[in-house]
């Protein structure tokens, strides 16, 4: 191929990538311009279904993209009362709302005006029928007329309750809600409760779920559904998931088997087709995992990889009781989560539970099996290389594809948001930058050979706002890191709360900013599940782990890291307190109190303190970038939560929050 022809072909490849939403050029965390290789672009395009091996394929792929853009979408999404541009000029435009009333829309050429009332509508344009979502401009905010609310971030499995157990469930969550509500808290921000693989103890990260549409049945507490309680079992300081989850599955099965037919039938009513499909997935997963060791549907025999196949239907018919068992587990889990929210509200919490939405799912899990048409295929989600991760990060998860969402009228995405909001008063969207773009990596490729894939940000943020409005719920957007262009302004405009975490709120001189400088439209936080605790930072526990795991910055010794930390202690203490006498590194208690007071003073719409910081613990729940070298998601509280809240230092910290959050 001549040089001119090669350059023309590359220009066509770049144009196709742009049309498909792949960003060839991007800016890294240090502000440097980066460019994706042509080979990486071609691999990502292929995974997205856009063939690009030669000029003819590129031309065909480009025509297909252009044709799709000119067609009437499966769902139009707009703000209430705003003008929508159509791909053609209809003579008639009518909408039928959820109230069953049909109305004519204002029409002018190719433009219609969205209804003023938020909601979902059936839209008729001449003989064409589609869906229309009209979103309010803002998400609900917490009521601050009495005081600015505060809450506690908890990892549910870490909780202990009145009865001994190997890990915390929705039962322990309900106890924690009552205890913290009585102590003055307005919210409990919980870890994701998405469905994992049933009875399997190896893949237990809540951020690598099988499904974001359904619940983790291992968190179910039958007693909350009026059934026999789970047996009491001792639990050590670290959760043994490999032992606990298979045993819990057997315990739930024993309770199910003991039900009389009438009670069983009453508890497994399921007219939700997706729920039945998820129960079928769980039944198949249990079957093939036991028989072959397969992890998820990609390891099953090919005839079972299609949820609508005759073999899958035959399995469901032959194993009807097994399907009913998994429906039962989902019912018990849903009832328990609702009971925990009722406990929170009954204890006086203004908000109650704030759920957590993981950024993606296991590619071998239920969602990837059930929603193949809407998911990325052959692409994993991660993060590009940066100074902390020179090789980038592959999170081992996948998610929805932009074109799949558009073709499905966003139905699975809406269902996912509703599932996250089903039982609580709020939802945190993990890695909310994914509403605008995700770093996608072709399976088998190096992480640095990925690219940013653009998502329909305006549509997704409007739909999130609409669902928050319908649920009367607070929305928190996890916005830590380098935001895509326009992201922060759009989120702020929608009154989604950004996250302002103590450790990242630094001034230009690397000092910590004052509490009064936190944005009002934010959640002020002492930390997250991925960050060091206040006590751990003050003592240098994070430096111990960095040194132990050889993760200190290149060329830095432990002594040098300790020296930098000692300087940073001075910067933090000078912001937190006017006391010139700084506590010693082995005396973190006054620093924890001062950090909580700092967050409480912030004008942020809500203040959130991790349970680890409320208790003054040194260890964090999760150390990013580790799997087996750190006990991620395994740590437990030393005592039942009610006992811990009765201790002097926790009572004092609850008092600090309640007093300083008064308006």
LINGIVEN-V329606 format. One record per residue. N is the residue number from 1. RES is the residue in three letters. BURIAL is b if it has 16 or more other ideal C-beta (glycine too) atoms within 10 Angstrom, else e. Layout:
# LINGIVEN-V329606
N&RES&BURIAL / N&RES&BURIAL
This chain:
# LINGIVEN-V329606
1&UNK&e / 2&UNK&e / 3&UNK&e / 4&UNK&e / 5&UNK&e / 6&UNK&e / 7&UNK&e / 8&UNK&e / 9&UNK&b / 10&UNK&e / 11&UNK&e / 12&UNK&b / 13&UNK&b / 14&UNK&b / 15&UNK&e / 16&UNK&b / 17&UNK&b / 18&UNK&e / 19&UNK&b / 20&UNK&b / 21&UNK&b / 22&UNK&b / 23&UNK&b / 24&UNK&b / 25&UNK&e / 26&UNK&b / 27&UNK&e / 28&UNK&e / 29&UNK&e / 30&UNK&e / 31&UNK&e / 32&UNK&e / 33&UNK&e / 34&UNK&e / 35&UNK&e / 36&UNK&b / 37&UNK&e / 38&UNK&e / 39&UNK&e / 40&UNK&b / 41&UNK&b / 42&UNK&b / 43&UNK&b / 44&UNK&b / 45&UNK&b / 46&UNK&b / 47&UNK&b / 48&UNK&b / 49&UNK&e / 50&UNK&b / 51&UNK&b / 52&UNK&b / 53&UNK&e / 54&UNK&e / 55&UNK&e / 56&UNK&e / 57&UNK&b / 58&UNK&b / 59&UNK&e / 60&UNK&e / 61&UNK&b / 62&UNK&b / 63&UNK&e / 64&UNK&e / 65&UNK&b / 66&UNK&e / 67&UNK&e / 68&UNK&e / 69&UNK&e / 70&UNK&e / 71&UNK&e / 72&UNK&e / 73&UNK&b / 74&UNK&e / 75&UNK&b / 76&UNK&b / 77&UNK&b / 78&UNK&b / 79&UNK&b / 80&UNK&b / 81&UNK&e / 82&UNK&e / 83&UNK&e / 84&UNK&b / 85&UNK&e / 86&UNK&b / 87&UNK&e / 88&UNK&e / 89&UNK&e / 90&UNK&b / 91&UNK&e / 92&UNK&e / 93&UNK&b / 94&UNK&e / 95&UNK&b / 96&UNK&e / 97&UNK&b / 98&UNK&e / 99&UNK&e / 100&UNK&e / 101&UNK&e / 102&UNK&e / 103&UNK&e / 104&UNK&e / 105&UNK&b / 106&UNK&e / 107&UNK&b / 108&UNK&e / 109&UNK&e / 110&UNK&e / 111&UNK&e / 112&UNK&b / 113&UNK&b / 114&UNK&b / 115&UNK&b / 116&UNK&e / 117&UNK&e / 118&UNK&b / 119&UNK&b / 120&UNK&b / 121&UNK&b / 122&UNK&e / 123&UNK&b / 124&UNK&b / 125&UNK&b / 126&UNK&e / 127&UNK&e / 128&UNK&e / 129&UNK&e / 130&UNK&b / 131&UNK&b / 132&UNK&b / 133&UNK&b / 134&UNK&b / 135&UNK&b / 136&UNK&b / 137&UNK&e / 138&UNK&e / 139&UNK&b / 140&UNK&b / 141&UNK&e / 142&UNK&b / 143&UNK&e / 144&UNK&e / 145&UNK&e / 146&UNK&e / 147&UNK&b / 148&UNK&b / 149&UNK&b / 150&UNK&b / 151&UNK&b / 152&UNK&b / 153&UNK&b / 154&UNK&b / 155&UNK&b / 156&UNK&b / 157&UNK&b / 158&UNK&b / 159&UNK&b / 160&UNK&b / 161&UNK&b / 162&UNK&e / 163&UNK&b / 164&UNK&e / 165&UNK&b / 166&UNK&b / 167&UNK&b / 168&UNK&b / 169&UNK&b / 170&UNK&b / 171&UNK&b / 172&UNK&b / 173&UNK&b / 174&UNK&b / 175&UNK&b / 176&UNK&b / 177&UNK&b / 178&UNK&b / 179&UNK&b / 180&UNK&b / 181&UNK&b / 182&UNK&e / 183&UNK&b / 184&UNK&b / 185&UNK&b / 186&UNK&b / 187&UNK&b / 188&UNK&b / 189&UNK&b / 190&UNK&b / 191&UNK&b / 192&UNK&b / 193&UNK&b / 194&UNK&b / 195&UNK&b / 196&UNK&b / 197&UNK&b / 198&UNK&b / 199&UNK&b / 200&UNK&b / 201&UNK&b / 202&UNK&e / 203&UNK&b / 204&UNK&b / 205&UNK&b / 206&UNK&b / 207&UNK&b / 208&UNK&b / 209&UNK&b / 210&UNK&b / 211&UNK&b / 212&UNK&b / 213&UNK&b / 214&UNK&b / 215&UNK&b / 216&UNK&b / 217&UNK&b / 218&UNK&b / 219&UNK&b / 220&UNK&b / 221&UNK&b / 222&UNK&b / 223&UNK&b / 224&UNK&b / 225&UNK&b / 226&UNK&e / 227&UNK&b / 228&UNK&e / 229&UNK&e / 230&UNK&b / 231&UNK&e / 232&UNK&e / 233&UNK&e / 234&UNK&e / 235&UNK&b / 236&UNK&e / 237&UNK&e / 238&UNK&e / 239&UNK&b / 240&UNK&e / 241&UNK&b / 242&UNK&e / 243&UNK&e / 244&UNK&b / 245&UNK&b / 246&UNK&e / 247&UNK&b / 248&UNK&b / 249&UNK&b / 250&UNK&e / 251&UNK&e / 252&UNK&b / 253&UNK&e / 254&UNK&e / 255&UNK&b / 256&UNK&b / 257&UNK&e / 258&UNK&e / 259&UNK&b / 260&UNK&e / 261&UNK&e / 262&UNK&e / 263&UNK&e / 264&UNK&b / 265&UNK&e / 266&UNK&e / 267&UNK&b / 268&UNK&b / 269&UNK&e / 270&UNK&b / 271&UNK&e / 272&UNK&e / 273&UNK&e / 274&UNK&b / 275&UNK&b / 276&UNK&e / 277&UNK&b / 278&UNK&b / 279&UNK&b / 280&UNK&b / 281&UNK&b / 282&UNK&b / 283&UNK&b / 284&UNK&b / 285&UNK&b / 286&UNK&b / 287&UNK&b / 288&UNK&b / 289&UNK&b / 290&UNK&e / 291&UNK&e / 292&UNK&e / 293&UNK&e / 294&UNK&b / 295&UNK&b / 296&UNK&b / 297&UNK&b / 298&UNK&e / 299&UNK&e / 300&UNK&b / 301&UNK&e / 302&UNK&e / 303&UNK&e / 304&UNK&b / 305&UNK&b / 306&UNK&e / 307&UNK&b / 308&UNK&e / 309&UNK&e / 310&UNK&e / 311&UNK&e / 312&UNK&b / 313&UNK&e / 314&UNK&e / 315&UNK&b / 316&UNK&b / 317&UNK&e / 318&UNK&e / 319&UNK&b / 320&UNK&e / 321&UNK&e / 322&UNK&b / 323&UNK&b / 324&UNK&b / 325&UNK&b / 326&UNK&b / 327&UNK&b / 328&UNK&b / 329&UNK&b / 330&UNK&b / 331&UNK&b / 332&UNK&b / 333&UNK&b / 334&UNK&b / 335&UNK&b / 336&UNK&b / 337&UNK&b / 338&UNK&b / 339&UNK&b / 340&UNK&b / 341&UNK&b / 342&UNK&e / 343&UNK&b / 344&UNK&b / 345&UNK&b / 346&UNK&e / 347&UNK&b / 348&UNK&e / 349&UNK&b / 350&UNK&b / 351&UNK&b / 352&UNK&b / 353&UNK&b / 354&UNK&b / 355&UNK&b / 356&UNK&b / 357&UNK&b / 358&UNK&b / 359&UNK&b / 360&UNK&b / 361&UNK&b / 362&UNK&b / 363&UNK&b / 364&UNK&b / 365&UNK&b / 366&UNK&b / 367&UNK&b / 368&UNK&b / 369&UNK&b / 370&UNK&b / 371&UNK&b / 372&UNK&e / 373&UNK&e / 374&UNK&b / 375&UNK&b / 376&UNK&b / 377&UNK&e / 378&UNK&b / 379&UNK&b / 380&UNK&b / 381&UNK&b / 382&UNK&b / 383&UNK&b / 384&UNK&b / 385&UNK&b / 386&UNK&e / 387&UNK&e / 388&UNK&e / 389&UNK&e / 390&UNK&e / 391&UNK&e / 392&UNK&b / 393&UNK&b / 394&UNK&b / 395&UNK&b / 396&UNK&b / 397&UNK&b / 398&UNK&b / 399&UNK&b / 400&UNK&b / 401&UNK&b / 402&UNK&b / 403&UNK&b / 404&UNK&b / 405&UNK&b / 406&UNK&b / 407&UNK&b / 408&UNK&b / 409&UNK&b / 410&UNK&b / 411&UNK&b / 412&UNK&b / 413&UNK&b / 414&UNK&b / 415&UNK&b / 416&UNK&b / 417&UNK&b / 418&UNK&e / 419&UNK&b / 420&UNK&b / 421&UNK&b / 422&UNK&b / 423&UNK&b / 424&UNK&b / 425&UNK&b / 426&UNK&b / 427&UNK&b / 428&UNK&b / 429&UNK&b / 430&UNK&b / 431&UNK&b / 432&UNK&b / 433&UNK&b / 434&UNK&b / 435&UNK&b / 436&UNK&b / 437&UNK&b / 438&UNK&b / 439&UNK&b / 440&UNK&b / 441&UNK&b / 442&UNK&b / 443&UNK&e / 444&UNK&e / 445&UNK&b / 446&UNK&e / 447&UNK&b / 448&UNK&b / 449&UNK&b / 450&UNK&b / 451&UNK&b / 452&UNK&b / 453&UNK&b / 454&UNK&e / 455&UNK&b / 456&UNK&b / 457&UNK&b / 458&UNK&b / 459&UNK&b / 460&UNK&b / 461&UNK&b / 462&UNK&b / 463&UNK&b / 464&UNK&b / 465&UNK&b / 466&UNK&b / 467&UNK&b / 468&UNK&b / 469&UNK&b / 470&UNK&b / 471&UNK&b / 472&UNK&e / 473&UNK&b / 474&UNK&b / 475&UNK&b / 476&UNK&b / 477&UNK&b / 478&UNK&b / 479&UNK&b / 480&UNK&b / 481&UNK&e / 482&UNK&e / 483&UNK&b / 484&UNK&b / 485&UNK&e / 486&UNK&e / 487&UNK&b / 488&UNK&e / 489&UNK&e / 490&UNK&b / 491&UNK&b / 492&UNK&b / 493&UNK&e / 494&UNK&b / 495&UNK&b / 496&UNK&b / 497&UNK&b / 498&UNK&b / 499&UNK&b / 500&UNK&b / 501&UNK&b / 502&UNK&b / 503&UNK&b / 504&UNK&e / 505&UNK&b / 506&UNK&e / 507&UNK&e / 508&UNK&e / 509&UNK&e / 510&UNK&e / 511&UNK&e / 512&UNK&b / 513&UNK&b / 514&UNK&e / 515&UNK&b / 516&UNK&e / 517&UNK&e / 518&UNK&b / 519&UNK&b / 520&UNK&e / 521&UNK&b / 522&UNK&b / 523&UNK&b / 524&UNK&b / 525&UNK&b / 526&UNK&b / 527&UNK&b / 528&UNK&b / 529&UNK&b / 530&UNK&e / 531&UNK&b / 532&UNK&b / 533&UNK&b / 534&UNK&b / 535&UNK&b / 536&UNK&b / 537&UNK&b / 538&UNK&b / 539&UNK&b / 540&UNK&b / 541&UNK&b / 542&UNK&b / 543&UNK&b / 544&UNK&e / 545&UNK&b / 546&UNK&b / 547&UNK&b / 548&UNK&e / 549&UNK&e / 550&UNK&e / 551&UNK&e / 552&UNK&e / 553&UNK&e / 554&UNK&e / 555&UNK&e / 556&UNK&e / 557&UNK&e / 558&UNK&e / 559&UNK&e / 560&UNK&e / 561&UNK&b / 562&UNK&e / 563&UNK&e / 564&UNK&e / 565&UNK&b / 566&UNK&e / 567&UNK&e / 568&UNK&b / 569&UNK&b / 570&UNK&e / 571&UNK&e / 572&UNK&b / 573&UNK&b / 574&UNK&e / 575&UNK&b / 576&UNK&b / 577&UNK&b / 578&UNK&e / 579&UNK&e / 580&UNK&e / 581&UNK&e / 582&UNK&b / 583&UNK&b / 584&UNK&e / 585&UNK&e / 586&UNK&e / 587&UNK&e / 588&UNK&b / 589&UNK&e / 590&UNK&b / 591&UNK&b / 592&UNK&b / 593&UNK&b / 594&UNK&b / 595&UNK&b / 596&UNK&b / 597&UNK&b / 598&UNK&b / 599&UNK&b / 600&UNK&b / 601&UNK&b / 602&UNK&b / 603&UNK&b / 604&UNK&b / 605&UNK&b / 606&UNK&b / 607&UNK&b / 608&UNK&b / 609&UNK&b / 610&UNK&b / 611&UNK&b / 612&UNK&b / 613&UNK&b / 614&UNK&b / 615&UNK&b / 616&UNK&b / 617&UNK&b / 618&UNK&b / 619&UNK&b / 620&UNK&b / 621&UNK&b / 622&UNK&b / 623&UNK&b / 624&UNK&e / 625&UNK&e / 626&UNK&e / 627&UNK&e / 628&UNK&e / 629&UNK&e / 630&UNK&b / 631&UNK&e / 632&UNK&b / 633&UNK&b / 634&UNK&b / 635&UNK&b / 636&UNK&b / 637&UNK&b / 638&UNK&e / 639&UNK&e / 640&UNK&b / 641&UNK&b / 642&UNK&b / 643&UNK&e / 644&UNK&b / 645&UNK&b / 646&UNK&e / 647&UNK&e / 648&UNK&e / 649&UNK&e / 650&UNK&b / 651&UNK&e / 652&UNK&e / 653&UNK&b / 654&UNK&b / 655&UNK&e / 656&UNK&b / 657&UNK&b / 658&UNK&b / 659&UNK&e / 660&UNK&b / 661&UNK&b / 662&UNK&e / 663&UNK&e
